[in-house]
């Protein structure tokens, strides 16, 4: 029954896509010609049929029918982009291949543009809405799958909590099976239904749909037996690996890749390893920094420079060696905000620091002292968004006592970053402050996207306007 319902979901999914495709095709004709008579010409009738055929081909190739209970929105969006990219390619290949047979070169490009642009937007809305409806249906107890978890360790307990929290996934957790229930507190023991060997009979008696194996790696023989048992009894077995020994926090995204036929697990997702993503980020850095230099710094630097020179002795700019990408040092540029002193390169600024000049307090409070770093961005030493670069002394000190500290140097440092918009800026009074900053920076590296950069820029501007408590 559950398989039939799943097949029905896929069918409704496909029919909804096709309905939207055909409706937008009709709209495209009407808005292009203000009537529907053109549709009945031979070349447009053939195009109509072909658009429906290539949808089915593209949907299969893009994996858009591979719907899972835990499908995320960004996964949905990714498959949708693949689907429409394939559709567009196949549509224009049709125009090229059949140009000598039915005058496809004379087809209206406007019709195709409206069809695919409108279809992309409406299909995205439909897909998201459809998943929401299905999850609401499952959250009410329908179309659920009965599952049990083999093993009751920390990873298994977290997985059980996730299943119970994400009720929209449609999994009905029945219990744990573990050979050493005495190891666990009473709250966990009450969910343990028996030992691992007893799990097999339980699975058959209660018609379990899936079981998740969360046994430690040293239980290899038992894991193999469970996989064989599942194969023989048509029960899906899924492995929940215990990676707690390798991951220091639960924000890491683990990915499986194949080197030949050998699966290799990557413990950290790094979007900026992708050359396209790096190109997008660098292109944005160049354009954004160039606009700031031309339209802001061209007149702001002379104004601030004059005020700095009139209020204190010393240079306009403060230049300091800091740690950059791959821990290579570079010279960062800032407006000078302190009186000349011997501790500038070794001691952080603190609240009510007597070294800070009156104009320096204003510059630091509004982040205007950081603006010259757009020159660092333009020449490629920094990015607009990224982990803040630290003094060489701090890099040497903190790298020895804070786990993951050096991971920050996998990407270019930034003028602002995820840590800064989440309150981790200014003085780091103790190791805990720096640990929070590092966690935020590593999260940014593992979750980078262009839109995340845009969000950080907006939040930075908002913080500048309203002022920040830690800005001093």
Residue, then its C-alpha position, 0 to 999 in steps of 0.5 A: x500500500x505504501x509503495x502504491x501511495x509513493x507511486x501516486x505521489x510521483x504521478x501527481x508530481x509529474x502531472x502537475x508539472x505537465x499541466x503547468x508546462x502546457x498552461x504556460x505554453x498556451x499563455x505564451x501563444x496568447x501573449x505573443x499573438x493575442x490569439x490561439x490560432x497559431x497553435x494549430x499550425x503544424x510546426x506549433x502542434x509538433x513543438x507542443x508534442x515535443x515539449x511534453x516529450x522532452x519534459x519526460x526525458x529531462x525529468x528522468x535525466x535530472x532525477x526530479x522524480x527521485x522524491x525522498x521523505x527528507x528532501x530539502x528545499x535547496x535539493x528541490x531547487x537544484x533538481x528543478x534548475x537541472x530539469x529546465x536547463x535540460x529542457x531548454x537545451x533539448x528544445x533548441x536542439x529540436x529547432x536546429x535539427x528540424x529546421x529543414x523539415x518544418x521551418x522550426x527557425x520560424x518558431x516564436x522565441x517569445x513563446x518559448x521564453x514565456x513558456x519556460x520562464x513562467x513554467x520555472x516559477x510556477x513549477x517551483x511554487x507547485x513543487x514546494x507546495x506539494x512537498x508541504x502538503x505531503x509532509x502535513x499529510x504524513x505529520x497527521x499519521x498517514x503513509x508512515x513507515x514503521x522503523x526501528x534502530x539497531x544500537x542505542x548509542x549516542x548517534x542512535x539516540x540523536x537519530x531517534x530524536x530527529x525522527x520524532x521531531x521531524x514527524x513530517x518525514x513520516x517515520x514511526x519509530x518503534x524502538x531500539x535493539x541493543x546487546x548492552x542495555x545496562x549501559x544506558x540511562x533509564x530514559x533510553x532503556x525504556x525504548x530498548x525492546x531487546x537485543x540485536x538477535x531479537x530484532x530480526x523476529x520483531x521486524x518480521x512480526x511487526x512488518x517493519x518497513x526499514x531499520x536503521x543500523x547504528x552499531x559501532x564499526x567493530x560490530x562488522x559481523x552483526x552489521x553484515x548479518x543484518x544487511x543479509x537479513x534485510x535483503x532476504x526479507x525485503x526490508x530496507x537496511x540503512x546505515x547510520x555511521x557514528x562519526x563523533x570520533x571524527x567530527x568536533x561539532x554537528x554542523x559538519x556536512x558529510x559527503x560521499x564521493x567515488x574514486x573509481x568504485x571506492x566510496x570516500x567520505x568527505x567530512x567537510x563540505x566546501x562550496x568554494x572548492x568549486x571553481x564556478x563558485x570561486x569565480x562567482x565570489x571573485x567576480x562579485x568582489x571585484x565589482x563590489x570593491x570597484x564600486x566602493x572605491x569609485x563612489x565612496x572612497x574617492x571622496x571619503x578618504x580625503x575627508x577622513x585623512x584630513x580629520x585624522x591629520x588634524x587631530x593626531x600625529x602620524x600616518x593616515x593609514x594603519x598597515x599591519x601584517x595579518x594571516x590570509x588564505x593558506x596562512x600566507x601573511x599580507x598587509x591589511x590597510x585600515x584608517x589609523x584610529x589610535x595615537x602612535x604607540x608601541x603595542x599596536x601590533x601585539x595588543x588588541x583594542x579594548x573598551x575605553x582604550x586610551x590609545x584610541x583617538x576621538x575620531x578613531x572611536x567614531x570610525x571604529x564604532x561605524x566600521x568606517x576604519x575598515x573601508x580601505x580594505x576594499x583595496x585589499x579586496x580589489x587586488x585579491x588579498x581579501x574578499x568582501x565576506x569571509x573570516x576576519x584576518x587576525x594578527x600573526x601573533x594571535x594566529x600562532x597563539x590560538x592555533x595551538x589551543x583552539x580546534x579548527x582554528x586553522x580551517x578559517x584560512x581555507x578561504x580568503x579573509x573578509x572585511x566582514x563575516x558570519x561571525x561578525x554579524x552574529x556578535x563575534x567582533x571586537x575584543x576576544x577577552x578569553x578563549x571562549x570568545x574566540x571559539x565562538x568566532x571560529x565556529x561561526x567562521x567554519x560554518x560559513x566556509x561549509x555553507x557558503x552561497x552567494x545569497x549568504x554573502x548578500x545576507x551578511x552584507x545587508x546585516x552588516x549595513x544594518x549593524x553599522x546604522x544602529x551601532x554595535x555593542x562590541x564595536x570599540 
